[in-house]
Amino acid sequence: MTKEDFTRAVERNNKRIYLLALSYTRDHGDAEDVLQNVFLKLWDKGGKIKEETEIDRWLTTVCLNECRNLLRRPFKKRETLLDECAELYTFDDPRSLDLFRAVMSLSEKERVTVHLFYYEDMPIREIARTLKISENAAKTRLSRARARLKELLGEEWINE
């Protein structure tokens, strides 16, 4: 991977990977650590990846793995800074902030699945491949997340 290829990959994926890490870890510092580790790994192993879509998928997988590894470390107090996290997203509808807060309150598995499906526009098949689960498991996670969101936000809010 040339320096120019690496720079393009970072510019194209920087915000996306950071937001995914932030969604997973719920901590700015942790998300920044994950982001740095992901791009260091890209620099080290990027020469083996040829296509841009393959790089994007690889970065997503590495990001999720880095998040899991980070959260396994003991004794780290984690705070949810929802208002600060929300500032990084652009909301077209004022009620979208309520939806964002509800999504951030989901379990880790559900939150990541929702993030990949709705915020990354990733199809179920790709989510399953990225998370190394079956397509049915990805569909189940998404279904459970939707049910939990209906519970949190109310049936009327979801159906509008």
N, C-alpha and C positions, 0 to 999 in steps of 0.2 A: 504494500500500500504506500503510495507516494504521500508526501507531505500535503499536497494539494487535495488528494482524495480524502485524507484524514480530516483536513480542515472543512471540506464540504460536508462530510458525514457529521461532524460536530455541529456545524451551523444548521444543518437540516434537522437534527435530532435533539439538540440541546434542551430546548424547552419541553418537548414531549417526554423525554426521559426524566427530566427533573420533576415534572408534574406527576408522572407515574410513581416515581420514588416517594414524592411527598404524599401522594394518596395512600401509598402502602405504609410508610413509616409514621406519617402525621407529625413530622418534625423537620424544620428547615435545615438544621445542622446535619441531621442524618441523611436527608435527601441530597444535600451538597456532597457529603462523603460518598454516597452511593454513585452520584453522577461522576465524580472524579475517578472512582474505581472502575466504572464502566468504560470511560474513555481511555483510561490507562490500559485496560485489557484490549480495547480496540486497537490501540497503537501497537501493542505486543503481538496480537494475533490477527490483526486486520488484513495482513497480506494474503491470508488463505481464503478470504471472502472476496468474491468477484463482483456480484451484482448488488445494486443499491437496495433492492427489496430484501435481499438476503441479509444485508448489513442491518437494515431496520429491524427485521425479525430477530436477528442475533442480539442486537442491543437491547431489545425488549426482554428477551430471555435472560441475558446477563444481569440486567437491572433487577428483575424479580428475584434472581438467585442471590444477588448482593443484598437486597432488602431482607430476604429470609435469613441470611447469614448474620447480618447486623442485628436483627431482632432476637436471635438466639443468644447473643451475648448477655451474660447475667449483670444484674445490679445497675442497669441504666434506667434512670427515671425518664418516662416518656410523657410529654404533655401534648395535648391536642390544642393547637392554636388555630382554630377554625377561621376566625376573622382574618388572620394574616394569610392563611392558605387561600381563602376565598378571593383575596385581592389579586391573586395571580391569574384567575380565570376571568373571562369576559362573560357577563350575564346579560342577555338581551331582554329578559323579563325579570322584574324585581323579585318575583316569587322563585326564581331559579336559585337564589341564595338559600331559601328554605330547603329546596331539593338537594342542593350541595351539602348542606349540614346533615340532612337525613342520610345521604349516601355515605358521608364520612362516619356516621354512627353504626354502619353495618359491620358485620364481622369481617375479618381480613379477607377471607376467601370470597365472600360476596362482594365486598368493596372493590377488589381487584378485578373481578369478572365484570362488574358494572362499568368500571373505569375503562377497561379494554373495549367493551362492546359499545358504550355510548360516547365516551370521550375520545377514543382512538378509532372508532368506526371499524373495529376488527370483527370479521365474521366468526361465527361459532366454531367452525372448523379450525381456524387459525388460533383462536383462544385456547381450544383444547390442545392443540399442538404446542403452543407456547407454555402453557401451564403443565403440560405432560399429564393430561387427564383425558378421559374419553369425551366424545362429543356429548353423550348423554349426561355425563357429570357436569359439563359446562352449561348445558341447558337447564339442568336441575338447579345449579347455583344461581343462574340468572332468574329462574322462576321464583326461587325462595327470596332472592333479593327484592324482586318486584312485589311479592306478597308482603314483605317486611316494610317496604316503602309505602305501600297502601295503608298498612297498619299505622305507620308513623305520621303520614300526611293526610290520611283520610281518603276514602273511596272517591269522593267527588273531585278532589284535587287531581288525582291520577287520571280520571276519565275525561277531563276537559280537553 
